Amino acid sequence: MHQAAQLAHFAKDHNLGRLPDVFAPVMAGICVVYARPFLRADGLGPLNEKYARLADLKMQETHSDLIRNRHHFYAHRDFLKTRALDPESGTAVDMHSVQLFFDERGSYTFATQEPMYRDINLPDIIRLAEFQRQRIGAERHKVIDKLNGGRVLPQGRYELGKDFPARR
């Protein structure tokens, strides 16, 4: 959650929305790092589904948009079947199409269609990620205390399942 909030802060503070070639990959990062804890497959398992439900309607919409964008554009490559509106011609084009641009000398550049985010609001993402981090953090401390029997461990690094929780 912290990384998603920090990326959103960075994009907002540096006005990256005006730079589509930079904004699209930053949004990819925001979507992926925000969604990861809800979808984990690394032995920890996903967060409890209660964290996917939010009483605040705007936060719920932002959460759903981030998860949906992660699935649609990055995880499952659903965008290969997605059509996008070409702003120059007004026609629908495939998201996976590659376009070549030639100048009068025969030099060329190329580009792919990048996903565009509907009504993306960086302050809403920051607010959501910081809220989620706080509420997950409060519960995380309770779980760590319970696992470790309330004992304070010496300073150091511990690996979950190996030397944490500490053996009595």
Beta strands, then each sheet from edge to edge (+ up, - down):
strand 1: 83-85
strand 2: 92-94
strand 3: 98-102
strand 4: 108-112
sheet 1: 1+ 2-
sheet 2: 3+ 4-
end
